[in-house]
């Protein structure tokens, strides 16, 4: 039995310990915002937070998250008003949208660690997230805007 907290809800799952967290989230818990991209942890589409840190759920077995706190895109905000979500809308970041949940989860993890990232900080942190539509410039602008808005609200 695997016990974890997903989006602030305690969950117990009777599943194989080596099942990728991504499959548990999508198939067992029906949280389909987290996407399957490559299955090798290289594209970032499956990014979720594990105790506040961005991880690739497609290569993380559920046994590794037993007793831990997971946040998916569905848990980022109760009302789609997280600073990252607001910036994503403002800069019209998504085209097809497939990678965007992973992009937003990585961006929010970056801003939780560094609330004033440089362009280089953003590029370095986000380099593991692939957008086949090529919206990288809009992603960077949205992250910069979210960081600025976070700073404005804390003053």
CNS distance restraints for C-alpha pairs under 8 A (distance, minus, plus):
assign (resid   1 and name CA) (resid  12 and name CA) 6.55 0.50 0.50
assign (resid   1 and name CA) (resid  13 and name CA) 5.64 0.50 0.50
assign (resid   1 and name CA) (resid  14 and name CA) 4.68 0.50 0.50
assign (resid   1 and name CA) (resid  15 and name CA) 6.76 0.50 0.50
assign (resid   2 and name CA) (resid  12 and name CA) 5.56 0.50 0.50
assign (resid   2 and name CA) (resid  13 and name CA) 5.08 0.50 0.50
assign (resid   2 and name CA) (resid  14 and name CA) 6.33 0.50 0.50
assign (resid   2 and name CA) (resid  15 and name CA) 7.20 0.50 0.50
assign (resid   2 and name CA) (resid  17 and name CA) 7.42 0.50 0.50
assign (resid   2 and name CA) (resid  62 and name CA) 7.21 0.50 0.50
assign (resid   2 and name CA) (resid  63 and name CA) 6.81 0.50 0.50
assign (resid   2 and name CA) (resid  66 and name CA) 5.50 0.50 0.50
assign (resid   2 and name CA) (resid  67 and name CA) 7.66 0.50 0.50
assign (resid   3 and name CA) (resid  10 and name CA) 7.15 0.50 0.50
assign (resid   3 and name CA) (resid  11 and name CA) 5.64 0.50 0.50
assign (resid   3 and name CA) (resid  12 and name CA) 4.41 0.50 0.50
assign (resid   3 and name CA) (resid  13 and name CA) 6.38 0.50 0.50
assign (resid   3 and name CA) (resid  66 and name CA) 5.35 0.50 0.50
assign (resid   3 and name CA) (resid  67 and name CA) 5.43 0.50 0.50
assign (resid   3 and name CA) (resid  68 and name CA) 7.95 0.50 0.50
assign (resid   4 and name CA) (resid  10 and name CA) 5.82 0.50 0.50
assign (resid   4 and name CA) (resid  11 and name CA) 5.37 0.50 0.50
assign (resid   4 and name CA) (resid  12 and name CA) 6.56 0.50 0.50
assign (resid   4 and name CA) (resid  65 and name CA) 6.81 0.50 0.50
assign (resid   4 and name CA) (resid  66 and name CA) 5.44 0.50 0.50
assign (resid   4 and name CA) (resid  67 and name CA) 4.70 0.50 0.50
assign (resid   4 and name CA) (resid  68 and name CA) 5.28 0.50 0.50
assign (resid   4 and name CA) (resid  69 and name CA) 6.14 0.50 0.50
assign (resid   4 and name CA) (resid  70 and name CA) 7.35 0.50 0.50
assign (resid   5 and name CA) (resid   9 and name CA) 5.18 0.50 0.50
assign (resid   5 and name CA) (resid  10 and name CA) 4.29 0.50 0.50
assign (resid   5 and name CA) (resid  11 and name CA) 5.75 0.50 0.50
assign (resid   5 and name CA) (resid  67 and name CA) 7.16 0.50 0.50
assign (resid   5 and name CA) (resid  68 and name CA) 6.22 0.50 0.50
assign (resid   5 and name CA) (resid  69 and name CA) 4.69 0.50 0.50
assign (resid   5 and name CA) (resid  70 and name CA) 5.92 0.50 0.50
assign (resid   6 and name CA) (resid  10 and name CA) 6.41 0.50 0.50
assign (resid   6 and name CA) (resid  11 and name CA) 6.75 0.50 0.50
assign (resid   6 and name CA) (resid  69 and name CA) 6.08 0.50 0.50
assign (resid   6 and name CA) (resid  70 and name CA) 4.74 0.50 0.50
assign (resid   6 and name CA) (resid  71 and name CA) 5.77 0.50 0.50
assign (resid   6 and name CA) (resid  72 and name CA) 7.50 0.50 0.50
assign (resid   6 and name CA) (resid  75 and name CA) 7.95 0.50 0.50
assign (resid   7 and name CA) (resid  69 and name CA) 7.72 0.50 0.50
assign (resid   7 and name CA) (resid  70 and name CA) 6.29 0.50 0.50
assign (resid   7 and name CA) (resid  71 and name CA) 4.91 0.50 0.50
assign (resid   7 and name CA) (resid  72 and name CA) 6.60 0.50 0.50
assign (resid   7 and name CA) (resid  74 and name CA) 7.42 0.50 0.50
assign (resid   7 and name CA) (resid  75 and name CA) 4.71 0.50 0.50
assign (resid   7 and name CA) (resid  76 and name CA) 7.85 0.50 0.50
assign (resid   8 and name CA) (resid  69 and name CA) 7.57 0.50 0.50
assign (resid   8 and name CA) (resid  71 and name CA) 7.76 0.50 0.50
assign (resid   8 and name CA) (resid  75 and name CA) 7.78 0.50 0.50
assign (resid  15 and name CA) (resid  19 and name CA) 7.25 0.50 0.50
assign (resid  17 and name CA) (resid  61 and name CA) 6.53 0.50 0.50
assign (resid  17 and name CA) (resid  62 and name CA) 5.58 0.50 0.50
assign (resid  17 and name CA) (resid  63 and name CA) 4.73 0.50 0.50
assign (resid  18 and name CA) (resid  61 and name CA) 4.80 0.50 0.50
assign (resid  18 and name CA) (resid  62 and name CA) 6.19 0.50 0.50
assign (resid  18 and name CA) (resid  63 and name CA) 6.34 0.50 0.50
assign (resid  19 and name CA) (resid  23 and name CA) 6.81 0.50 0.50
assign (resid  19 and name CA) (resid  24 and name CA) 7.01 0.50 0.50
assign (resid  19 and name CA) (resid  61 and name CA) 5.34 0.50 0.50
assign (resid  19 and name CA) (resid  62 and name CA) 5.88 0.50 0.50
assign (resid  20 and name CA) (resid  24 and name CA) 6.67 0.50 0.50
assign (resid  20 and name CA) (resid  57 and name CA) 6.52 0.50 0.50
assign (resid  20 and name CA) (resid  58 and name CA) 5.44 0.50 0.50
assign (resid  20 and name CA) (resid  59 and name CA) 5.93 0.50 0.50
assign (resid  20 and name CA) (resid  60 and name CA) 5.39 0.50 0.50
assign (resid  20 and name CA) (resid  61 and name CA) 4.33 0.50 0.50
assign (resid  20 and name CA) (resid  62 and name CA) 5.85 0.50 0.50
assign (resid  21 and name CA) (resid  25 and name CA) 6.13 0.50 0.50
assign (resid  21 and name CA) (resid  57 and name CA) 5.08 0.50 0.50
assign (resid  21 and name CA) (resid  58 and name CA) 6.27 0.50 0.50
assign (resid  21 and name CA) (resid  59 and name CA) 7.55 0.50 0.50
assign (resid  21 and name CA) (resid  60 and name CA) 5.68 0.50 0.50
assign (resid  21 and name CA) (resid  61 and name CA) 5.47 0.50 0.50
assign (resid  21 and name CA) (resid  62 and name CA) 4.92 0.50 0.50
assign (resid  22 and name CA) (resid  26 and name CA) 6.13 0.50 0.50
assign (resid  22 and name CA) (resid  34 and name CA) 7.22 0.50 0.50
assign (resid  22 and name CA) (resid  35 and name CA) 7.81 0.50 0.50
assign (resid  22 and name CA) (resid  36 and name CA) 7.44 0.50 0.50
assign (resid  22 and name CA) (resid  46 and name CA) 6.76 0.50 0.50
assign (resid  22 and name CA) (resid  57 and name CA) 4.79 0.50 0.50
assign (resid  22 and name CA) (resid  58 and name CA) 5.02 0.50 0.50
assign (resid  22 and name CA) (resid  60 and name CA) 7.83 0.50 0.50
assign (resid  23 and name CA) (resid  27 and name CA) 5.36 0.50 0.50
assign (resid  23 and name CA) (resid  28 and name CA) 7.11 0.50 0.50
assign (resid  23 and name CA) (resid  58 and name CA) 7.51 0.50 0.50
assign (resid  24 and name CA) (resid  28 and name CA) 4.88 0.50 0.50
assign (resid  24 and name CA) (resid  29 and name CA) 6.35 0.50 0.50
assign (resid  24 and name CA) (resid  62 and name CA) 7.51 0.50 0.50
assign (resid  25 and name CA) (resid  29 and name CA) 4.99 0.50 0.50
assign (resid  25 and name CA) (resid  30 and name CA) 6.23 0.50 0.50
assign (resid  25 and name CA) (resid  31 and name CA) 5.37 0.50 0.50
assign (resid  25 and name CA) (resid  32 and name CA) 7.23 0.50 0.50
assign (resid  25 and name CA) (resid  34 and name CA) 7.78 0.50 0.50
assign (resid  26 and name CA) (resid  30 and name CA) 4.68 0.50 0.50
assign (resid  26 and name CA) (resid  31 and name CA) 4.83 0.50 0.50
assign (resid  26 and name CA) (resid  32 and name CA) 4.89 0.50 0.50
assign (resid  26 and name CA) (resid  33 and name CA) 7.95 0.50 0.50
assign (resid  26 and name CA) (resid  34 and name CA) 7.25 0.50 0.50
assign (resid  27 and name CA) (resid  31 and name CA) 7.67 0.50 0.50
assign (resid  31 and name CA) (resid  72 and name CA) 7.92 0.50 0.50
assign (resid  31 and name CA) (resid  74 and name CA) 7.29 0.50 0.50
assign (resid  33 and name CA) (resid  72 and name CA) 7.46 0.50 0.50
assign (resid  33 and name CA) (resid  73 and name CA) 6.08 0.50 0.50
assign (resid  33 and name CA) (resid  74 and name CA) 6.59 0.50 0.50
assign (resid  33 and name CA) (resid 101 and name CA) 6.48 0.50 0.50
assign (resid  34 and name CA) (resid  45 and name CA) 6.88 0.50 0.50
assign (resid  34 and name CA) (resid  46 and name CA) 5.22 0.50 0.50
assign (resid  34 and name CA) (resid  47 and name CA) 6.97 0.50 0.50
assign (resid  34 and name CA) (resid  48 and name CA) 7.38 0.50 0.50
assign (resid  34 and name CA) (resid  72 and name CA) 6.74 0.50 0.50
assign (resid  34 and name CA) (resid  73 and name CA) 6.72 0.50 0.50
assign (resid  34 and name CA) (resid 101 and name CA) 6.25 0.50 0.50
assign (resid  34 and name CA) (resid 102 and name CA) 6.86 0.50 0.50
assign (resid  35 and name CA) (resid  45 and name CA) 5.31 0.50 0.50
assign (resid  35 and name CA) (resid  46 and name CA) 4.97 0.50 0.50
assign (resid  35 and name CA) (resid  98 and name CA) 7.17 0.50 0.50
assign (resid  35 and name CA) (resid  99 and name CA) 7.23 0.50 0.50
assign (resid  35 and name CA) (resid 101 and name CA) 7.57 0.50 0.50
assign (resid  35 and name CA) (resid 102 and name CA) 7.55 0.50 0.50
assign (resid  36 and name CA) (resid  45 and name CA) 6.21 0.50 0.50
assign (resid  36 and name CA) (resid  46 and name CA) 5.71 0.50 0.50
assign (resid  36 and name CA) (resid  58 and name CA) 7.08 0.50 0.50
assign (resid  37 and name CA) (resid  43 and name CA) 6.35 0.50 0.50
assign (resid  37 and name CA) (resid  44 and name CA) 7.44 0.50 0.50
assign (resid  37 and name CA) (resid  45 and name CA) 5.43 0.50 0.50
assign (resid  37 and name CA) (resid  46 and name CA) 6.82 0.50 0.50
assign (resid  37 and name CA) (resid  99 and name CA) 7.96 0.50 0.50
assign (resid  38 and name CA) (resid  42 and name CA) 6.65 0.50 0.50
assign (resid  38 and name CA) (resid  43 and name CA) 6.18 0.50 0.50
assign (resid  39 and name CA) (resid  58 and name CA) 5.42 0.50 0.50
assign (resid  39 and name CA) (resid  59 and name CA) 6.86 0.50 0.50
assign (resid  40 and name CA) (resid  58 and name CA) 6.76 0.50 0.50
assign (resid  40 and name CA) (resid  59 and name CA) 6.24 0.50 0.50
assign (resid  41 and name CA) (resid  46 and name CA) 7.76 0.50 0.50
assign (resid  41 and name CA) (resid  56 and name CA) 5.40 0.50 0.50
assign (resid  41 and name CA) (resid  57 and name CA) 7.61 0.50 0.50
assign (resid  41 and name CA) (resid  58 and name CA) 6.15 0.50 0.50
assign (resid  41 and name CA) (resid  59 and name CA) 5.81 0.50 0.50
assign (resid  42 and name CA) (resid 128 and name CA) 6.28 0.50 0.50
assign (resid  42 and name CA) (resid 129 and name CA) 7.57 0.50 0.50
assign (resid  43 and name CA) (resid 128 and name CA) 5.98 0.50 0.50
assign (resid  43 and name CA) (resid 129 and name CA) 5.13 0.50 0.50
assign (resid  43 and name CA) (resid 130 and name CA) 5.05 0.50 0.50
assign (resid  44 and name CA) (resid  56 and name CA) 6.44 0.50 0.50
assign (resid  44 and name CA) (resid  99 and name CA) 7.39 0.50 0.50
assign (resid  44 and name CA) (resid 102 and name CA) 5.57 0.50 0.50
assign (resid  44 and name CA) (resid 103 and name CA) 7.08 0.50 0.50
assign (resid  44 and name CA) (resid 128 and name CA) 5.91 0.50 0.50
assign (resid  44 and name CA) (resid 129 and name CA) 4.35 0.50 0.50
assign (resid  44 and name CA) (resid 130 and name CA) 6.42 0.50 0.50
assign (resid  45 and name CA) (resid  98 and name CA) 7.43 0.50 0.50
assign (resid  45 and name CA) (resid  99 and name CA) 4.84 0.50 0.50
assign (resid  45 and name CA) (resid 100 and name CA) 7.29 0.50 0.50
assign (resid  45 and name CA) (resid 101 and name CA) 6.84 0.50 0.50
assign (resid  45 and name CA) (resid 102 and name CA) 4.47 0.50 0.50
assign (resid  45 and name CA) (resid 103 and name CA) 7.10 0.50 0.50
assign (resid  45 and name CA) (resid 129 and name CA) 6.90 0.50 0.50
assign (resid  45 and name CA) (resid 130 and name CA) 7.61 0.50 0.50
assign (resid  46 and name CA) (resid  56 and name CA) 5.54 0.50 0.50
assign (resid  46 and name CA) (resid  57 and name CA) 5.44 0.50 0.50
assign (resid  46 and name CA) (resid  58 and name CA) 6.14 0.50 0.50
assign (resid  46 and name CA) (resid 101 and name CA) 7.90 0.50 0.50
assign (resid  46 and name CA) (resid 102 and name CA) 5.65 0.50 0.50
assign (resid  47 and name CA) (resid  54 and name CA) 6.19 0.50 0.50
assign (resid  47 and name CA) (resid  55 and name CA) 5.47 0.50 0.50
assign (resid  47 and name CA) (resid  56 and name CA) 4.71 0.50 0.50
assign (resid  47 and name CA) (resid  57 and name CA) 6.00 0.50 0.50
assign (resid  47 and name CA) (resid  72 and name CA) 7.96 0.50 0.50
assign (resid  47 and name CA) (resid 101 and name CA) 7.54 0.50 0.50
assign (resid  47 and name CA) (resid 102 and name CA) 4.57 0.50 0.50
assign (resid  47 and name CA) (resid 103 and name CA) 7.61 0.50 0.50
assign (resid  47 and name CA) (resid 105 and name CA) 6.18 0.50 0.50
assign (resid  47 and name CA) (resid 106 and name CA) 6.71 0.50 0.50
assign (resid  48 and name CA) (resid  53 and name CA) 7.98 0.50 0.50
assign (resid  48 and name CA) (resid  54 and name CA) 5.64 0.50 0.50
assign (resid  48 and name CA) (resid  55 and name CA) 5.66 0.50 0.50
assign (resid  48 and name CA) (resid  56 and name CA) 6.58 0.50 0.50
assign (resid  48 and name CA) (resid  57 and name CA) 6.47 0.50 0.50
assign (resid  48 and name CA) (resid  70 and name CA) 6.96 0.50 0.50
assign (resid  48 and name CA) (resid  71 and name CA) 5.92 0.50 0.50
assign (resid  48 and name CA) (resid  72 and name CA) 5.09 0.50 0.50
assign (resid  48 and name CA) (resid  73 and name CA) 7.20 0.50 0.50
assign (resid  48 and name CA) (resid 102 and name CA) 6.97 0.50 0.50
assign (resid  48 and name CA) (resid 105 and name CA) 5.99 0.50 0.50
assign (resid  48 and name CA) (resid 106 and name CA) 7.73 0.50 0.50
assign (resid  49 and name CA) (resid  53 and name CA) 4.95 0.50 0.50
assign (resid  49 and name CA) (resid  54 and name CA) 4.55 0.50 0.50
assign (resid  49 and name CA) (resid  55 and name CA) 5.97 0.50 0.50
assign (resid  49 and name CA) (resid  69 and name CA) 7.92 0.50 0.50
assign (resid  49 and name CA) (resid  70 and name CA) 5.51 0.50 0.50
assign (resid  49 and name CA) (resid  71 and name CA) 4.98 0.50 0.50
assign (resid  49 and name CA) (resid  72 and name CA) 6.60 0.50 0.50
assign (resid  49 and name CA) (resid 105 and name CA) 7.01 0.50 0.50
assign (resid  49 and name CA) (resid 109 and name CA) 7.43 0.50 0.50
assign (resid  50 and name CA) (resid  54 and name CA) 6.37 0.50 0.50
assign (resid  50 and name CA) (resid  55 and name CA) 6.45 0.50 0.50
assign (resid  50 and name CA) (resid  65 and name CA) 7.59 0.50 0.50
assign (resid  50 and name CA) (resid  68 and name CA) 6.94 0.50 0.50
assign (resid  50 and name CA) (resid  69 and name CA) 5.76 0.50 0.50
assign (resid  50 and name CA) (resid  70 and name CA) 4.80 0.50 0.50
assign (resid  50 and name CA) (resid  71 and name CA) 6.73 0.50 0.50
assign (resid  51 and name CA) (resid  68 and name CA) 6.49 0.50 0.50
assign (resid  51 and name CA) (resid  69 and name CA) 5.03 0.50 0.50
assign (resid  51 and name CA) (resid  70 and name CA) 6.29 0.50 0.50
assign (resid  51 and name CA) (resid  71 and name CA) 7.94 0.50 0.50
assign (resid  52 and name CA) (resid  69 and name CA) 7.92 0.50 0.50
assign (resid  52 and name CA) (resid  70 and name CA) 7.83 0.50 0.50
assign (resid  52 and name CA) (resid  71 and name CA) 7.67 0.50 0.50
assign (resid  52 and name CA) (resid 109 and name CA) 6.74 0.50 0.50
assign (resid  53 and name CA) (resid 109 and name CA) 6.06 0.50 0.50
assign (resid  54 and name CA) (resid 105 and name CA) 6.89 0.50 0.50
assign (resid  54 and name CA) (resid 106 and name CA) 5.78 0.50 0.50
assign (resid  54 and name CA) (resid 109 and name CA) 5.90 0.50 0.50
assign (resid  55 and name CA) (resid  60 and name CA) 7.88 0.50 0.50
assign (resid  56 and name CA) (resid  60 and name CA) 6.53 0.50 0.50
assign (resid  57 and name CA) (resid  61 and name CA) 7.77 0.50 0.50
assign (resid  60 and name CA) (resid  64 and name CA) 6.68 0.50 0.50
assign (resid  60 and name CA) (resid  65 and name CA) 7.91 0.50 0.50
assign (resid  61 and name CA) (resid  65 and name CA) 7.30 0.50 0.50
assign (resid  62 and name CA) (resid  66 and name CA) 6.48 0.50 0.50
assign (resid  65 and name CA) (resid  69 and name CA) 7.66 0.50 0.50
assign (resid  65 and name CA) (resid  70 and name CA) 7.98 0.50 0.50
assign (resid  71 and name CA) (resid  75 and name CA) 5.55 0.50 0.50
assign (resid  71 and name CA) (resid  76 and name CA) 6.72 0.50 0.50
assign (resid  72 and name CA) (resid  76 and name CA) 6.45 0.50 0.50
assign (resid  72 and name CA) (resid 105 and name CA) 7.55 0.50 0.50
assign (resid  73 and name CA) (resid  77 and name CA) 7.88 0.50 0.50
assign (resid  73 and name CA) (resid 101 and name CA) 5.83 0.50 0.50
assign (resid  73 and name CA) (resid 102 and name CA) 7.83 0.50 0.50
assign (resid  73 and name CA) (resid 104 and name CA) 7.69 0.50 0.50
assign (resid  73 and name CA) (resid 105 and name CA) 6.55 0.50 0.50
assign (resid  74 and name CA) (resid  78 and name CA) 7.81 0.50 0.50
assign (resid  76 and name CA) (resid  80 and name CA) 7.87 0.50 0.50
assign (resid  76 and name CA) (resid  82 and name CA) 6.86 0.50 0.50
assign (resid  76 and name CA) (resid 105 and name CA) 7.87 0.50 0.50
assign (resid  77 and name CA) (resid  81 and name CA) 6.31 0.50 0.50
assign (resid  77 and name CA) (resid  82 and name CA) 5.52 0.50 0.50
assign (resid  80 and name CA) (resid  85 and name CA) 6.11 0.50 0.50
assign (resid  80 and name CA) (resid  86 and name CA) 7.44 0.50 0.50
assign (resid  81 and name CA) (resid  85 and name CA) 6.10 0.50 0.50
assign (resid  81 and name CA) (resid  86 and name CA) 5.87 0.50 0.50
assign (resid  82 and name CA) (resid  86 and name CA) 6.26 0.50 0.50
assign (resid  83 and name CA) (resid  87 and name CA) 6.22 0.50 0.50
assign (resid  83 and name CA) (resid 146 and name CA) 5.38 0.50 0.50
assign (resid  83 and name CA) (resid 149 and name CA) 7.20 0.50 0.50
assign (resid  83 and name CA) (resid 150 and name CA) 7.05 0.50 0.50
assign (resid  84 and name CA) (resid  88 and name CA) 6.07 0.50 0.50
assign (resid  84 and name CA) (resid 104 and name CA) 6.48 0.50 0.50
assign (resid  84 and name CA) (resid 107 and name CA) 7.24 0.50 0.50
assign (resid  84 and name CA) (resid 108 and name CA) 6.43 0.50 0.50
assign (resid  84 and name CA) (resid 142 and name CA) 7.27 0.50 0.50
assign (resid  84 and name CA) (resid 143 and name CA) 6.86 0.50 0.50
assign (resid  84 and name CA) (resid 146 and name CA) 5.61 0.50 0.50
assign (resid  85 and name CA) (resid  89 and name CA) 6.35 0.50 0.50
assign (resid  85 and name CA) (resid 104 and name CA) 7.34 0.50 0.50
assign (resid  86 and name CA) (resid  90 and name CA) 6.14 0.50 0.50
assign (resid  86 and name CA) (resid 146 and name CA) 7.73 0.50 0.50
assign (resid  87 and name CA) (resid  91 and name CA) 6.07 0.50 0.50
assign (resid  87 and name CA) (resid 142 and name CA) 4.89 0.50 0.50
assign (resid  87 and name CA) (resid 143 and name CA) 7.11 0.50 0.50
assign (resid  87 and name CA) (resid 145 and name CA) 6.30 0.50 0.50
assign (resid  87 and name CA) (resid 146 and name CA) 5.67 0.50 0.50
assign (resid  88 and name CA) (resid  92 and name CA) 5.88 0.50 0.50
assign (resid  88 and name CA) (resid  93 and name CA) 5.29 0.50 0.50
assign (resid  88 and name CA) (resid  94 and name CA) 7.52 0.50 0.50
assign (resid  88 and name CA) (resid 139 and name CA) 7.38 0.50 0.50
assign (resid  88 and name CA) (resid 142 and name CA) 5.69 0.50 0.50
assign (resid  89 and name CA) (resid  93 and name CA) 6.69 0.50 0.50
assign (resid  90 and name CA) (resid 142 and name CA) 7.60 0.50 0.50
assign (resid  91 and name CA) (resid 138 and name CA) 6.17 0.50 0.50
assign (resid  91 and name CA) (resid 139 and name CA) 7.99 0.50 0.50
assign (resid  91 and name CA) (resid 141 and name CA) 7.33 0.50 0.50
assign (resid  91 and name CA) (resid 142 and name CA) 6.00 0.50 0.50
assign (resid  92 and name CA) (resid 138 and name CA) 7.44 0.50 0.50
assign (resid  93 and name CA) (resid 135 and name CA) 6.34 0.50 0.50
assign (resid  93 and name CA) (resid 138 and name CA) 5.41 0.50 0.50
assign (resid  93 and name CA) (resid 139 and name CA) 6.03 0.50 0.50
assign (resid  93 and name CA) (resid 142 and name CA) 7.55 0.50 0.50
assign (resid  94 and name CA) (resid 100 and name CA) 6.54 0.50 0.50
assign (resid  94 and name CA) (resid 135 and name CA) 7.22 0.50 0.50
assign (resid  95 and name CA) (resid 133 and name CA) 6.62 0.50 0.50
assign (resid  95 and name CA) (resid 135 and name CA) 7.64 0.50 0.50
assign (resid  96 and name CA) (resid 133 and name CA) 7.17 0.50 0.50
assign (resid  97 and name CA) (resid 101 and name CA) 7.89 0.50 0.50
assign (resid  99 and name CA) (resid 103 and name CA) 6.22 0.50 0.50
assign (resid  99 and name CA) (resid 129 and name CA) 7.86 0.50 0.50
assign (resid  99 and name CA) (resid 130 and name CA) 7.22 0.50 0.50
assign (resid  99 and name CA) (resid 131 and name CA) 6.09 0.50 0.50
assign (resid 100 and name CA) (resid 104 and name CA) 5.98 0.50 0.50
assign (resid 101 and name CA) (resid 105 and name CA) 6.14 0.50 0.50
assign (resid 102 and name CA) (resid 106 and name CA) 6.15 0.50 0.50
assign (resid 102 and name CA) (resid 129 and name CA) 7.22 0.50 0.50
assign (resid 103 and name CA) (resid 107 and name CA) 6.07 0.50 0.50
assign (resid 103 and name CA) (resid 126 and name CA) 7.62 0.50 0.50
assign (resid 103 and name CA) (resid 129 and name CA) 6.22 0.50 0.50
assign (resid 104 and name CA) (resid 108 and name CA) 6.01 0.50 0.50
assign (resid 105 and name CA) (resid 109 and name CA) 6.20 0.50 0.50
assign (resid 106 and name CA) (resid 110 and name CA) 6.18 0.50 0.50
assign (resid 106 and name CA) (resid 125 and name CA) 7.82 0.50 0.50
assign (resid 106 and name CA) (resid 126 and name CA) 6.78 0.50 0.50
assign (resid 106 and name CA) (resid 129 and name CA) 7.92 0.50 0.50
assign (resid 107 and name CA) (resid 111 and name CA) 6.28 0.50 0.50
assign (resid 107 and name CA) (resid 126 and name CA) 7.23 0.50 0.50
assign (resid 107 and name CA) (resid 143 and name CA) 6.55 0.50 0.50
assign (resid 108 and name CA) (resid 112 and name CA) 6.14 0.50 0.50
assign (resid 109 and name CA) (resid 113 and name CA) 6.49 0.50 0.50
assign (resid 110 and name CA) (resid 114 and name CA) 5.90 0.50 0.50
assign (resid 110 and name CA) (resid 115 and name CA) 7.71 0.50 0.50
assign (resid 110 and name CA) (resid 122 and name CA) 7.72 0.50 0.50
assign (resid 110 and name CA) (resid 125 and name CA) 6.83 0.50 0.50
assign (resid 111 and name CA) (resid 115 and name CA) 4.71 0.50 0.50
assign (resid 111 and name CA) (resid 116 and name CA) 7.44 0.50 0.50
assign (resid 111 and name CA) (resid 117 and name CA) 7.50 0.50 0.50
assign (resid 111 and name CA) (resid 147 and name CA) 6.68 0.50 0.50
assign (resid 115 and name CA) (resid 147 and name CA) 5.57 0.50 0.50
assign (resid 115 and name CA) (resid 150 and name CA) 7.39 0.50 0.50
assign (resid 115 and name CA) (resid 151 and name CA) 7.42 0.50 0.50
assign (resid 116 and name CA) (resid 144 and name CA) 7.93 0.50 0.50
assign (resid 116 and name CA) (resid 147 and name CA) 5.92 0.50 0.50
assign (resid 116 and name CA) (resid 148 and name CA) 7.51 0.50 0.50
assign (resid 117 and name CA) (resid 121 and name CA) 5.38 0.50 0.50
assign (resid 117 and name CA) (resid 122 and name CA) 6.22 0.50 0.50
assign (resid 117 and name CA) (resid 144 and name CA) 7.42 0.50 0.50
assign (resid 117 and name CA) (resid 147 and name CA) 7.55 0.50 0.50
assign (resid 118 and name CA) (resid 122 and name CA) 6.33 0.50 0.50
assign (resid 119 and name CA) (resid 123 and name CA) 6.18 0.50 0.50
assign (resid 119 and name CA) (resid 140 and name CA) 7.41 0.50 0.50
assign (resid 120 and name CA) (resid 124 and name CA) 5.97 0.50 0.50
assign (resid 121 and name CA) (resid 125 and name CA) 6.04 0.50 0.50
assign (resid 122 and name CA) (resid 126 and name CA) 5.86 0.50 0.50
assign (resid 122 and name CA) (resid 140 and name CA) 6.76 0.50 0.50
assign (resid 122 and name CA) (resid 143 and name CA) 7.73 0.50 0.50
assign (resid 123 and name CA) (resid 127 and name CA) 5.73 0.50 0.50
assign (resid 123 and name CA) (resid 140 and name CA) 7.72 0.50 0.50
assign (resid 131 and name CA) (resid 135 and name CA) 6.49 0.50 0.50
assign (resid 131 and name CA) (resid 136 and name CA) 7.16 0.50 0.50
assign (resid 135 and name CA) (resid 139 and name CA) 6.17 0.50 0.50
assign (resid 136 and name CA) (resid 140 and name CA) 6.14 0.50 0.50
assign (resid 137 and name CA) (resid 141 and name CA) 6.22 0.50 0.50
assign (resid 138 and name CA) (resid 142 and name CA) 5.98 0.50 0.50
assign (resid 139 and name CA) (resid 143 and name CA) 6.21 0.50 0.50
assign (resid 140 and name CA) (resid 144 and name CA) 6.22 0.50 0.50
assign (resid 141 and name CA) (resid 145 and name CA) 6.08 0.50 0.50
assign (resid 142 and name CA) (resid 146 and name CA) 6.05 0.50 0.50
assign (resid 143 and name CA) (resid 147 and name CA) 6.12 0.50 0.50
assign (resid 144 and name CA) (resid 148 and name CA) 6.21 0.50 0.50
assign (resid 145 and name CA) (resid 149 and name CA) 6.08 0.50 0.50
assign (resid 146 and name CA) (resid 150 and name CA) 6.05 0.50 0.50
assign (resid 147 and name CA) (resid 151 and name CA) 6.27 0.50 0.50
assign (resid 148 and name CA) (resid 152 and name CA) 6.19 0.50 0.50
assign (resid 149 and name CA) (resid 153 and name CA) 6.25 0.50 0.50
assign (resid 150 and name CA) (resid 154 and name CA) 6.41 0.50 0.50
assign (resid 151 and name CA) (resid 155 and name CA) 6.53 0.50 0.50
